[in-house]
C-alpha cells in the first residue's frame, strides 16, 4: 500500500472514530439546536448546567493525482447534556458553542485552500494534520474564553 493512501486511511479513522455518523448533527446555519438534541445523561457532579459537544473532522480522498478534503462541523447529541431544558438564555449560549466550532471549521478550510503545497503526499498530509491540530487548539482556547467571559451564560450583557 502506498504511504499516502495509508496515511489517508489512518487520518480518516482518527477523524471519524467514536460515534456513528448517523447520530451526529451536521452544522447548518438555519437549523438551530433545541434541548431535544441533548441526549446524554447530565453530569450531576459538574457545576455547569449544560454541555455542548462538537466535533470538527476531516476526510481525505485521493485518486492518485488529486486530494479532496471534506471538513465537517458536527454536534454530538450522545455526548451533550443539560440539567434544565427551560432556559432559553442557556440554550442560546450552548448554540453559540456550535457556531464557534463552525467558525473554526471555516478558518481551517480557508487556510488549507489558501496554502500552496509543494510537498510529497506524506508531507502534505503532515502539513494538513498540523493545520488541523493548530486550529483545534485555537478553538479550544476560544471556547474556554467564551465561557469565562460570559460566566457560562450568566452574564447577560456579555452574552449578548
N, C-alpha and C positions, 0 to 999 in steps of 0.2 A: 504494500500500500504506500502511496506517495506520502511523504511527510506532511505536505499541505493538506491533503484530504484527511489524514489522521487528526491533525490539529482542529480542523473544522468540526469533525465528529465529536471530539472531546469538548470543545467550546460550546457546541450545541447542547450536549448533555448537561454541562455545567449551567448554562443559561436557562434551561428549561427543566431542570431536575426538581423534584419535590411534588408539587401539586399537578393534578390533572388540568391541562389547559382548558378543558370544557367548563371547569368550575371557576375560572378566572374571569374578571370583567375587564375587557379592554377599554382604554380611555377613549371617550368621545365627548367633545365639548358640550354638546346639547343634552347628554344623558347624565344627570346628577345622581349621585349615590343617595340611597334612602337608608333609614335604620334597618329595614328589612334585608339589606345586603350584608349586614354584620351578623355572621352566623356562628362565630366561635364563642365558647363559654367565656364569660368575663373573668378576668384575673382579680379576684376579690382582695388579694393582698396588695394590689397595685394602688397607689394613691390617685391614679388617673381615672377619669370617668369613661374613657373610650380609647381604643387603639385602632389606627388605620394602617393596615399592612399593604404596601405596594411593592411592585417588582418591575424593574426595567431589565429586559432581557434582549439578547440579540441572537439572531440565527444567521448562519452563513451558508451559502450555496455556491458552488463553482462548477462550471462546465469545462474547466481546464484552461480556459482563456480569460474568463471574466468572473469576478467575485461579486455576488449580490448579497448585501446585508439587509436584514429586516430588524428594526429596533422597535420594541413594543413596551408600552407602559400599561401595567395591569394592576387591578385591585384584587386582593386575595380575601374573599369572604370567609374562608375557613380559618384564617389567622387574624381576622378583625373582629373586635367585640365592643360592646357598650354595656354600661351598667344602667343606663337610662335611655329610653327611646322617646323621651318627651321634650328634650331641649333642642329647639331649632338653632339656637346660637352655637351649641356644641356641635351639631351636625354640620353647620356651615364651616366651623373650624376644621373638622375632620375632612370635609370635602376639599378644603384648600390644601391639605397634605397631598391629596391625589393630584391636584392641579400643579403643585410644586414639583412632584415627580415627573409630570408631563413636561414641565419647563426644562428639566434636566435631560429628559429623553431627547427633546428638540435640540438642546445645546450639543449633545453628543452627535446627533445626526448631522448638524451643521458643521461641527468640527471635522468629522470624517469626510463629508462632501467637499470641504474646502482644503483638505490636505492633499498635497501632491505626493503620492507614494512612489518612490523609486527603489523598491525593495524586492527581494525574493519573496516567494509565497510565505515562507515561515516567518521572516522578519516582518512582513506585512501584518500577519495575524498577531504577532507580538506587539506591534505598534498599536493596532486597534484595541487589543486587550489592555494595554497601558492607558489608552484614552478612556476606555470604559471604567477602569479602576479609578482613575483620577476624577471622572465625573461623578462616580458613586460616592467617593469621599467628599466631594463638594456638596452633593445632595444631602448626605448625612449631616454635615455641619449646618447646612441651611435649615433643615428640618428642626434641628435642636435649637437653633437661633429663633426660628418662628415660634416654637413652643415657649421658649424663655421670654421673648419679647411680649407675647400675648398672655403669659402666665396660663398656658393651656386653655385659652379662650375666655378666661375670667376677667381680663382687662378689656372691657367693651370698646373703648376708644381706640386702643392699639389694634384690636381685632378688626375693626373697620378699615 
